[in-house]
């Protein structure tokens, strides 16, 4: 009786494995029957259908499609674009990009344009000051922000006493409204 139970479990495991393997197998690797007939055969005749699928139903991996398009010889030969045509297209794209750069840097001196091109961390070209008054305005804004930070730091001394973990998190309120 024990051997029948073990045999039934093994037959079920092999059947489920064969069904899963059949579902994930590429259509080009399936041989002799189509996918639906293999499913019927595996389910109706569990042990023999599963063994048949695993032994004769799958073709070799070489009959499956290539992994990437570059591996397919028909892909590389079907380009149809000559080297001269590719060079012409690249030249057109470069001319379009140069025209766009000229639009972005309109009115910006050549020295700043070169600096913006060399510095990948710089933002928009409009963000750089273009005259002395713009530079003075930017410096004034920085000084005002620093002064505001100093005033805020002085006001935070009283709040620092309630700072329990050193990261500006306050202790939870105990519900005592008289302290507030």
C-alpha positions in Angstrom: 0.0 0.0 0.0 2.9 2.4 0.8 4.5 1.8 -2.6 1.2 2.8 -4.4 1.1 6.1 -2.5 4.7 6.8 -3.3 4.2 5.8 -6.9 1.1 8.1 -7.2 3.0 11.0 -5.7 5.9 10.5 -8.1 3.5 10.2 -11.1 1.8 13.4 -10.0 5.2 15.2 -9.7 6.4 14.0 -13.1 3.0 15.0 -14.7 3.1 18.5 -13.2 6.8 19.0 -14.2 6.0 17.9 -17.8 3.0 20.3 -18.0 5.0 23.2 -16.7 7.9 22.3 -19.0 5.5 22.2 -21.9 4.1 25.6 -21.1 7.4 27.4 -20.9 9.0 25.7 -24.0 9.3 27.8 -27.1 6.9 26.7 -30.0 9.9 26.1 -32.3 11.2 23.3 -30.0 8.0 21.3 -29.8 8.2 18.2 -32.0 5.8 15.5 -33.4 2.5 16.9 -32.0 1.2 20.4 -31.3 1.1 21.9 -27.8 -2.6 21.1 -27.2 -2.2 17.4 -28.1 0.8 17.1 -25.8 -1.3 18.5 -22.9 -4.1 16.0 -23.6 -1.6 13.2 -23.8 0.2 14.2 -20.6 -3.1 14.5 -18.6 -4.9 11.4 -20.0 -1.9 9.1 -19.8 0.1 10.7 -16.9 3.3 8.6 -16.7 3.7 7.6 -20.3 2.6 11.0 -21.7 5.1 12.8 -19.4 7.9 10.4 -20.4 6.9 10.8 -24.0 7.1 14.6 -23.8 10.4 14.6 -22.0 12.0 12.0 -24.3 10.6 12.9 -27.8 8.5 16.1 -27.5 11.2 18.7 -27.1 13.7 19.5 -29.8 17.3 20.7 -29.2 17.9 24.2 -28.0 19.6 25.1 -31.2 16.2 25.0 -33.0 15.0 27.8 -30.7 15.2 31.4 -31.8 18.4 33.3 -31.0 18.5 35.3 -27.7 19.2 38.7 -29.2 18.4 40.2 -32.6 22.1 40.6 -33.3 22.6 36.8 -33.1 20.1 36.3 -36.0 22.0 36.5 -39.4 18.9 37.7 -41.2 18.7 40.7 -38.8 22.2 41.9 -39.5 21.9 41.5 -43.3 18.5 43.1 -43.6 19.7 46.6 -42.6 19.7 47.9 -46.2 21.5 51.2 -45.2 24.8 51.9 -46.8 27.7 53.5 -44.9 27.3 56.7 -46.9 23.6 56.9 -46.0 24.4 56.3 -42.3 27.1 59.0 -42.3 24.7 61.4 -44.0 22.0 60.8 -41.3 24.5 61.3 -38.5 25.7 64.5 -40.1 22.1 65.8 -40.2 21.5 64.9 -36.6 24.7 66.6 -35.5 23.6 69.8 -37.4 20.2 69.7 -35.7 21.8 69.4 -32.3 24.2 72.3 -33.1 21.2 74.4 -34.1 19.5 73.6 -30.8 22.6 74.4 -28.8 22.8 77.8 -30.6 19.2 78.5 -29.6 19.9 77.6 -25.9 23.0 79.8 -25.7 21.6 82.9 -27.6 23.0 86.0 -25.9 25.5 84.2 -23.7 29.2 85.1 -24.2 31.4 82.6 -25.8 33.5 82.1 -22.7 30.5 81.2 -20.6 29.2 79.0 -23.4 32.5 77.0 -23.4 32.4 76.8 -19.6 28.8 75.5 -19.6 29.8 72.9 -22.2 32.8 71.7 -20.2 30.9 71.6 -16.8 28.4 68.7 -16.8 27.1 69.7 -13.4 26.0 73.2 -14.5 22.3 73.6 -14.9 20.6 75.6 -17.6 22.7 78.2 -19.3 20.2 80.9 -18.2 21.1 80.1 -14.6 24.6 81.6 -15.0 24.8 85.4 -14.5 25.3 87.2 -17.8 26.1 90.6 -16.4 27.6 92.3 -13.4 24.1 93.3 -12.0 23.0 89.7 -12.2 26.0 88.6 -10.3 25.4 91.3 -7.6 21.7 90.2 -7.4 22.8 86.5 -6.9 25.3 87.5 -4.3 22.7 89.6 -2.4 20.3 86.7 -2.4 23.0 84.4 -0.9 23.8 87.0 1.8 20.1 87.3 2.7 19.7 83.6 2.9 22.7 83.3 5.2 21.4 86.1 7.4 18.0 84.4 7.7 19.7 81.1 8.6 21.7 82.9 11.4 18.4 84.4 12.8 16.7 81.1 12.6 19.7 79.4 14.4 19.4 81.9 17.3 15.7 81.1 17.7 16.4 77.4 17.7 18.4 77.5 20.9 15.2 77.3 23.0 13.9 74.5 20.8 17.2 72.6 21.1 16.4 72.0 24.8 13.4 69.9 23.7 15.4 68.1 21.1 15.7 64.6 22.5 17.7 62.7 19.9 19.8 65.6 18.4 18.0 65.4 15.0 15.3 68.0 15.7 12.8 65.4 16.9 10.9 66.4 20.0 9.8 64.1 22.7 6.2 63.0 22.6 3.8 65.1 24.6 2.7 63.4 27.9 -0.7 65.1 27.6 0.1 67.7 30.2 -1.3 70.9 28.6 0.0 73.1 31.4 3.5 72.9 30.0 2.4 74.0 26.6 
